[in-house]
Amino acid sequence: MTFSRKLKFAAAAATLVMATAGSAAADDGWIVKNSDASVEQTADKLVAAVEKAGAKVFARVDHAAGAKSIDAELADMTLVMFGNPKIGTPILQASPRAGIDLPNRVLIWDEQGQTRIGYLDPAALKTRHKVKGADEAFKVMAGALGKLTDAASK
């Protein structure tokens, strides 16, 4: 095989791997982005963006600190829980079981030196809980999560 063919084969293989990785993330219902900042800085930016948008931050959980409290190691990992009753209430009215996944949760973690920020796609939440209706709430939620995590990851 010539060098040119090997290069084309490697490029095709890399494209296939990236396409498969992207679809795997979509198949499990997660939307995951990269951040150039640390886990803590990304979480700080997310909290600031949430508060600026008028939503309420309910909790910020430092999983790595929890691990450290039992003398265990864990890469930096922070969970931020937040929501807006104007968006969540119609969903909960349509399916109270969706309350296990609301308020929204965004996980920020270190993955081999790369800060990642991820959350459950609202479409997956709708499917998981077989929600009938509340379409506008899911649409607004998807847009808000996208904008807030974009602001945190920049």
Secondary structure, 3 states (H helix, E strand, C coil): CCHHHHHHHHHHHHHHHHHHHHHHHHHCCEEEEEECCCHHHHHHHHHHHHHHCCCEEEEEEEHHHHHHCCCCCCCCEEEEEEECHHHHHHHHHHCHHHHHCCCEEEEEEEECCEEEEEEECHHHHHHHCCCCCCHHHHHHHHHHHHHHHHHHHC
